[in-house]
Every structure is written in C-alpha cells, then in structure tokens.
Amino acid sequence: MNISELGEFPLIKRLTEDIKIYHPKETIMGVGDDAAILAPLGTTPITTPTTTYQVVTTDLLVENVHFDLTYVPLRHLGYKAVAVNLSDVFAMNATPKQITVSIAVSSRFTVEALDELYAGIKLCCDKYKVDLAGGDTTSSTSGLIISVTALGTTEVPVKRDGAKENDILCVSGDLGSAYAGLQLLEKEKRHFLANPDMQPDFKDFSYVLERQLKPEPRADIIKLLRERGVRPTSMIDISDGLSSEILHIATASNAGAVIYENKIPIDTETYRALEQFNIMPLTAALNGGEDYELLFTVSPSDYDKIAHTREIRPIGHITEAATGCNLVPENGALIPLSAQGWQSFG
Amino acid sequence: MNISELGEFPLIKRLTEDIKIYHPKETIMGVGDDAAILAPLGTTPITTPTTTYQVVTTDLLVENVHFDLTYVPLRHLGYKAVAVNLSDVFAMNATPKQITVSIAVSSRFTVEALDELYAGIKLCCDKYKVDLAGGDTTSSTSGLIISVTALGTTEVPVKRDGAKENDILCVSGDLGSAYAGLQLLEKEKRHFLANPDMQPDFKDFSYVLERQLKPEPRADIIKLLRERGVRPTSMIDISDGLSSEILHIATASNAGAVIYENKIPIDTETYRALEQFNIMPLTAALNGGEDYELLFTVSPSDYDKIAHTREIRPIGHITEAATGCNLVPENGALIPLSAQGWQSFG
C-alpha cells in the first residue's frame, strides 16, 4: 500500500500501536502527545518520590517539504527549527531546558551559510534560555535536513486527554496568519521565477510574514497561567491547524467540542493578505497550520482568572463525545470539524 | 568556504564553540562526548541531591550517505539505527531507557516497507529493553532519512576526558570487521549492477556481514565492568575507527597514547575477507569505522579485575601528552595516529 493512500495519522498509529514499554516508572507517557513524559530514575531505588517530570519532543525538517530556501533566510530557519520544538515543550506545560540539533547538508552549502543557520539556532536558544547540548553533523545527497530534539521539565505535565465536559476552550494569539504569510511568500517566488529582476512587494504585511518566518513559542502564556494559578485540563500547540488540534484533544479526552466562528481570533492583516488569494480567513485558521499558538481547556471555575486577558480568547467549550466536534458559523447550520494533518506525502 | 575544505570535526567545533549554557546545574556537559549529560531538576528546589544523571545522544542517517538500500534490508537498517545510538549511551556507562525515532520518506516507500523498518527498530528496542517514546513522521523529496535520539541514565557517567598516564587502553570484541563486510556488500552490488541475474556469493563471510548489517552495542561489557567493580577512567564507542577514537580520548584527557599492532584484535574472517581487496586489516581496524565496540581506559590497579576476559583486550596505554598518539608496528618505527572522521561531504 502506498503511504499517501494511508495518510499521516493512520501511518503513525500503524507504526506505533504495538509498542511495548519496559520502564513504566520512567516512561510515563510515550507516543501520542506533543511530547513524551519521562521521569528519569537511577539504578538504585530513590526513596523520596520525584515530583519532576521531563518532556521530550522531536521534529524533522526537510528542505522543499517544510521550508523553501528560495525565500526563507537560513537565520530565520534556524530560529524556527528551535521555536517549533519549544512550542511542543510549552504545550506540555513544561519549561524547555536543552535541545540537540542534527543537520545533514549537501556540499552546495558553505561554512558561512551554516554559520547563519546556527546564528538563528543560538538566537532562539538565547531568547528562551535553552542549552544546545548535542547533535550530529553529516552530509546529505540533496538539500538540508534539520532534526531538533527538545527536553524540558515540569512538575505538572498537561496532556491532551484531560478535557472535561463544559471546560472552556481557549486559544492564544491569533490564527491563520502564518498561512497568510506563506501564501505571500509563495506568490513572490512565482513572480521572481518569472522575472528575476523583480523586487518583492511585502510592505504592509510585516506581521503575517514574521508569523511564517519567525514564529515565537508562547512561553508568556505558560507563565501567565502559572501566575494566575490556572492549570489547564488539556493543552496542545497549533501546528497543523485549529481543526486538527481540537480533534486531537477531543479524541484523547473522549469528548466533543463546539467552537464559534465569531470567537476565533484572526488579525486584520491576515484578512487583508488572504483577500487577494480568495482564501477565507476562517479556512486558514482552521486548516492553515504553523501558527504555534496554544489551544487549551480550563475548568469553568478557573476561567474567570484569565478572562479579559488580551492574549487569550475563549472560542468554545467541551461537550459530550456523542455530539462530535463542530463549528457554529455566523450564519447557517453546524459544520463538523475535520482533520487535515500533513498531506505532504507526494 | 566550502564545507569539504573545512572537514567534519573543525566544522562541528566552529558551529558549537560559542554555545552558552543557561542551566549549568541541569546541563552537566553538552557537546563534545558520545552523549550530553543532564540532571533534570524541577522548578522547586530539590533538597536531597540527585545521584542520577541522564545522557542524551542523537544520530542522523541519510540514504546513500550512511546506508544503501540496494543491499541493506530495511529491517536491519531499523535495528542498526537504534543500535548505534545505544552504543553511544553505553559508552557513557549508562543504561539506555528511551528513544525517539523520526523518519522522512519519499512516496516510493510502501507502508509495508515502513512496517519492516519499524520491525527492526522494535526488535532492537526489545533486545535492549528500550522504550520507543516518540518521534516524527514526515515526507521527503528524495530517499529515506532516520533520526534517532536515545536517552539513558547512570549514576556514574564516564566521559572521554578522564584518562591518566599509565592507564591501560582496552578494546572490546574485534575491529575492522564491519568495514570488511561493507567491502563485500559493495563488491556484490557492483557485480549485481553488471549482471542482475547473478546471485551474491556470501558463504563463509556471515560474521563480517552481520557486523556491518546488524551491529550489537556492547551492553555486556558495561555489565561486566559493573560486576567486577571496574570504573573506566574514560570511554568512547568506536564508530569512526580506532585511530580517531584514541585521538578523541587523548585530546580530551590532555594525554598521549601508545598502542601495539600485535595487540589489536582482528578476526580471522576479517583477514580473509579483506585479502581480495588488498586492504590491510590494520588499516580497516584503525580507520574503517562502524565497529561499535567500546574503547576505554582503566587504572593499572583495576586492570587485573578484567584481565583474561575473553571479550576485552589490552591494546596499549596512556602516555604524557608530549609523546602524542602512536602505533608500535610489528616491524619498524613508531607510526603517529591520524583522525579520519567523516570524509563524506562530497
């Protein structure tokens, strides 16, 4: 059977469903969330129970699948490669501590180009106080490959599976902007290929371009939730699109969800950027991906502690599983949400 | 500057030399050994000091750079991808506990092919009692890419930098065999390309072929050293070749070394296999790589505890730094050892 027939999520399920766990006290949770949860133990028994969990997450970025060096500066790419992994660490309610970075490069890259890539990697490490602790450097027969693994610690890991009926669904920042930025960059690439003398026309779109090229993981949201004494009942980062992530939380929590179109935060620049492509901003928010915002649920009693917070918006609530996951549009009947995932096996 | 002009080791040094460490109590040692050493701590102070360290190592394997699917079965490849990372964990004197596996595949792979790859991954996890705790699955524009990160724990990490003058240099198993196996496989590939009806002639070479296709990390050596109460003063796994690894230990320990040609363990099948290629077995042992044996130093007072152990051989000793690293040949003058590393940036 061809991989593209099966799709990403069923493929992952198939490859990982019969995994045995040999260290249940140390591998608290494996495949199936933003990161694995570990509790490293020594070879001699520890008499005082540890209250610290470690989370581990990893991402593989492949040239011309995940990034296009025609328009992505290497420094931005290095930054983003780290940022997307830190986003997964924050989505576990953890503080990132270390990363490892492996790269494979073909000989068309110069040492100075790799300096630029690493400058971006180090800039992100610096901003989020993360230690670059190891890696591997090797050659590639074609293009650039970057593999980042991030490690973090938390005393209160938050998984996808804890959402309860009536919990409030919240989202940080705004959605669809990274996808809008991608459309602009792809358009300018087409123009550039047709006419290499052309200069890109990016004025008035700095926000959506930055969202695509240099996303920031939401350390500030995790900090705010801690300061306000709010423990989300479930959390995930929005890498594939809001729709897909809501389905992940609902499936893991054995619940349903309802969200309201008029509550989904979309920036005005995103509207403006997508207009020229005839793409509905709602579609970009639901299925665009790469926003790296946090989607989380809080119990109704906790919600007041974060209501009226500029960077957090309530977009709906958790329902019983039988109702499924639905969008209430501004006009018309309920629309069931559907997952996209990577459609990139081509 | 082109990457191939600079070479692997200087490139890694250049990219990682200005790394800042933000969590010195948790990131005990970063880049520069077989694995990083971590000591995960929580956000509240831990009053009883932890005696458990965690090690983290990662490897990136790229099709047609690190493996050739013309002759490497996917099941063996999966096994080896895990085994080489576990070898790095054992080389820190640690017990492997978890791995993450990321793969990028092009659409020419079938789901059944990935099943085979994962069967090998799971077989190695099963043999060494390691939990497959996470990963990433994505598409590739060309070929197969595998990134494995391995995590382990130890109360006594052994680094490269602890070798002292007069310590005995020991090596496990035998050397050069994986390189001999590679030569046989490459030869059969050339014959196969010339005449596809030809059947490979691998009889009498099962040992060297297995060493290349399905290496076993030396868990048994770590167990034996623990049972005998021997703590190596330094340790490294032999992935690039004995010569390169001795130089790593000597440089890190600010020491020199002398090894004796007639002490280097080489299997008779390796001699026999290499004869037809006019490759000196000594060259294969020193520079062939991929043996995944352990090279370590023990203090002279500890050596008696492991003398006469079938799987451990003394090959020389540590000297003062000024003498450098040298081989004493069976006939003739001292030969200085030189590093090879990956010469694969092409």
Boltz contact constraints between the chains, C-beta under 6 A:
constraints:
  - contact:
      token1: [A, 1]
      token2: [B, 110]
      max_distance: 6.0
  - contact:
      token1: [A, 1]
      token2: [B, 111]
      max_distance: 6.0
  - contact:
      token1: [A, 3]
      token2: [B, 111]
      max_distance: 6.0
  - contact:
      token1: [A, 4]
      token2: [B, 107]
      max_distance: 6.0
  - contact:
      token1: [A, 6]
      token2: [B, 111]
      max_distance: 6.0
  - contact:
      token1: [A, 12]
      token2: [B, 137]
      max_distance: 6.0
  - contact:
      token1: [A, 15]
      token2: [B, 118]
      max_distance: 6.0
  - contact:
      token1: [A, 19]
      token2: [B, 132]
      max_distance: 6.0
  - contact:
      token1: [A, 21]
      token2: [B, 131]
      max_distance: 6.0
  - contact:
      token1: [A, 22]
      token2: [B, 129]
      max_distance: 6.0
  - contact:
      token1: [A, 22]
      token2: [B, 131]
      max_distance: 6.0
  - contact:
      token1: [A, 23]
      token2: [B, 97]
      max_distance: 6.0
  - contact:
      token1: [A, 23]
      token2: [B, 131]
      max_distance: 6.0
  - contact:
      token1: [A, 26]
      token2: [B, 97]
      max_distance: 6.0
  - contact:
      token1: [A, 27]
      token2: [B, 98]
      max_distance: 6.0
  - contact:
      token1: [A, 27]
      token2: [B, 131]
      max_distance: 6.0
  - contact:
      token1: [A, 27]
      token2: [B, 133]
      max_distance: 6.0
  - contact:
      token1: [A, 30]
      token2: [B, 133]
      max_distance: 6.0
  - contact:
      token1: [A, 31]
      token2: [B, 134]
      max_distance: 6.0
  - contact:
      token1: [A, 36]
      token2: [B, 133]
      max_distance: 6.0
  - contact:
      token1: [A, 36]
      token2: [B, 134]
      max_distance: 6.0
  - contact:
      token1: [A, 40]
      token2: [B, 40]
      max_distance: 6.0
  - contact:
      token1: [A, 40]
      token2: [B, 54]
      max_distance: 6.0
  - contact:
      token1: [A, 40]
      token2: [B, 153]
      max_distance: 6.0
  - contact:
      token1: [A, 42]
      token2: [B, 51]
      max_distance: 6.0
  - contact:
      token1: [A, 42]
      token2: [B, 52]
      max_distance: 6.0
  - contact:
      token1: [A, 42]
      token2: [B, 155]
      max_distance: 6.0
  - contact:
      token1: [A, 48]
      token2: [B, 48]
      max_distance: 6.0
  - contact:
      token1: [A, 51]
      token2: [B, 42]
      max_distance: 6.0
  - contact:
      token1: [A, 52]
      token2: [B, 42]
      max_distance: 6.0
  - contact:
      token1: [A, 54]
      token2: [B, 40]
      max_distance: 6.0
  - contact:
      token1: [A, 58]
      token2: [B, 100]
      max_distance: 6.0
  - contact:
      token1: [A, 58]
      token2: [B, 102]
      max_distance: 6.0
  - contact:
      token1: [A, 58]
      token2: [B, 136]
      max_distance: 6.0
  - contact:
      token1: [A, 58]
      token2: [B, 149]
      max_distance: 6.0
  - contact:
      token1: [A, 59]
      token2: [B, 136]
      max_distance: 6.0
  - contact:
      token1: [A, 60]
      token2: [B, 102]
      max_distance: 6.0
  - contact:
      token1: [A, 60]
      token2: [B, 104]
      max_distance: 6.0
  - contact:
      token1: [A, 60]
      token2: [B, 136]
      max_distance: 6.0
  - contact:
      token1: [A, 60]
      token2: [B, 138]
      max_distance: 6.0
  - contact:
      token1: [A, 60]
      token2: [B, 147]
      max_distance: 6.0
  - contact:
      token1: [A, 62]
      token2: [B, 104]
      max_distance: 6.0
  - contact:
      token1: [A, 62]
      token2: [B, 140]
      max_distance: 6.0
  - contact:
      token1: [A, 64]
      token2: [B, 141]
      max_distance: 6.0
  - contact:
      token1: [A, 65]
      token2: [B, 139]
      max_distance: 6.0
  - contact:
      token1: [A, 65]
      token2: [B, 141]
      max_distance: 6.0
  - contact:
      token1: [A, 97]
      token2: [B, 23]
      max_distance: 6.0
  - contact:
      token1: [A, 97]
      token2: [B, 26]
      max_distance: 6.0
  - contact:
      token1: [A, 98]
      token2: [B, 27]
      max_distance: 6.0
  - contact:
      token1: [A, 100]
      token2: [B, 58]
      max_distance: 6.0
  - contact:
      token1: [A, 102]
      token2: [B, 58]
      max_distance: 6.0
  - contact:
      token1: [A, 102]
      token2: [B, 60]
      max_distance: 6.0
  - contact:
      token1: [A, 102]
      token2: [B, 147]
      max_distance: 6.0
  - contact:
      token1: [A, 104]
      token2: [B, 60]
      max_distance: 6.0
  - contact:
      token1: [A, 104]
      token2: [B, 62]
      max_distance: 6.0
  - contact:
      token1: [A, 107]
      token2: [B, 3]
      max_distance: 6.0
  - contact:
      token1: [A, 107]
      token2: [B, 4]
      max_distance: 6.0
  - contact:
      token1: [A, 107]
      token2: [B, 345]
      max_distance: 6.0
  - contact:
      token1: [A, 107]
      token2: [B, 346]
      max_distance: 6.0
  - contact:
      token1: [A, 111]
      token2: [B, 1]
      max_distance: 6.0
  - contact:
      token1: [A, 111]
      token2: [B, 3]
      max_distance: 6.0
  - contact:
      token1: [A, 111]
      token2: [B, 6]
      max_distance: 6.0
  - contact:
      token1: [A, 118]
      token2: [B, 15]
      max_distance: 6.0
  - contact:
      token1: [A, 129]
      token2: [B, 22]
      max_distance: 6.0
  - contact:
      token1: [A, 131]
      token2: [B, 21]
      max_distance: 6.0
  - contact:
      token1: [A, 131]
      token2: [B, 22]
      max_distance: 6.0
  - contact:
      token1: [A, 131]
      token2: [B, 23]
      max_distance: 6.0
  - contact:
      token1: [A, 131]
      token2: [B, 27]
      max_distance: 6.0
  - contact:
      token1: [A, 132]
      token2: [B, 19]
      max_distance: 6.0
  - contact:
      token1: [A, 133]
      token2: [B, 27]
      max_distance: 6.0
  - contact:
      token1: [A, 133]
      token2: [B, 30]
      max_distance: 6.0
  - contact:
      token1: [A, 133]
      token2: [B, 36]
      max_distance: 6.0
  - contact:
      token1: [A, 134]
      token2: [B, 31]
      max_distance: 6.0
  - contact:
      token1: [A, 134]
      token2: [B, 36]
      max_distance: 6.0
  - contact:
      token1: [A, 136]
      token2: [B, 58]
      max_distance: 6.0
  - contact:
      token1: [A, 136]
      token2: [B, 59]
      max_distance: 6.0
  - contact:
      token1: [A, 136]
      token2: [B, 60]
      max_distance: 6.0
  - contact:
      token1: [A, 137]
      token2: [B, 12]
      max_distance: 6.0
  - contact:
      token1: [A, 138]
      token2: [B, 60]
      max_distance: 6.0
  - contact:
      token1: [A, 139]
      token2: [B, 65]
      max_distance: 6.0
  - contact:
      token1: [A, 139]
      token2: [B, 344]
      max_distance: 6.0
  - contact:
      token1: [A, 139]
      token2: [B, 345]
      max_distance: 6.0
  - contact:
      token1: [A, 140]
      token2: [B, 62]
      max_distance: 6.0
  - contact:
      token1: [A, 141]
      token2: [B, 64]
      max_distance: 6.0
  - contact:
      token1: [A, 141]
      token2: [B, 65]
      max_distance: 6.0
  - contact:
      token1: [A, 142]
      token2: [B, 142]
      max_distance: 6.0
  - contact:
      token1: [A, 145]
      token2: [B, 145]
      max_distance: 6.0
  - contact:
      token1: [A, 147]
      token2: [B, 60]
      max_distance: 6.0
  - contact:
      token1: [A, 147]
      token2: [B, 102]
      max_distance: 6.0
  - contact:
      token1: [A, 147]
      token2: [B, 147]
      max_distance: 6.0
  - contact:
      token1: [A, 149]
      token2: [B, 58]
      max_distance: 6.0
  - contact:
      token1: [A, 149]
      token2: [B, 149]
      max_distance: 6.0
  - contact:
      token1: [A, 153]
      token2: [B, 40]
      max_distance: 6.0
  - contact:
      token1: [A, 155]
      token2: [B, 42]
      max_distance: 6.0
  - contact:
      token1: [A, 344]
      token2: [B, 139]
      max_distance: 6.0
  - contact:
      token1: [A, 345]
      token2: [B, 107]
      max_distance: 6.0
  - contact:
      token1: [A, 345]
      token2: [B, 139]
      max_distance: 6.0
  - contact:
      token1: [A, 346]
      token2: [B, 107]
      max_distance: 6.0
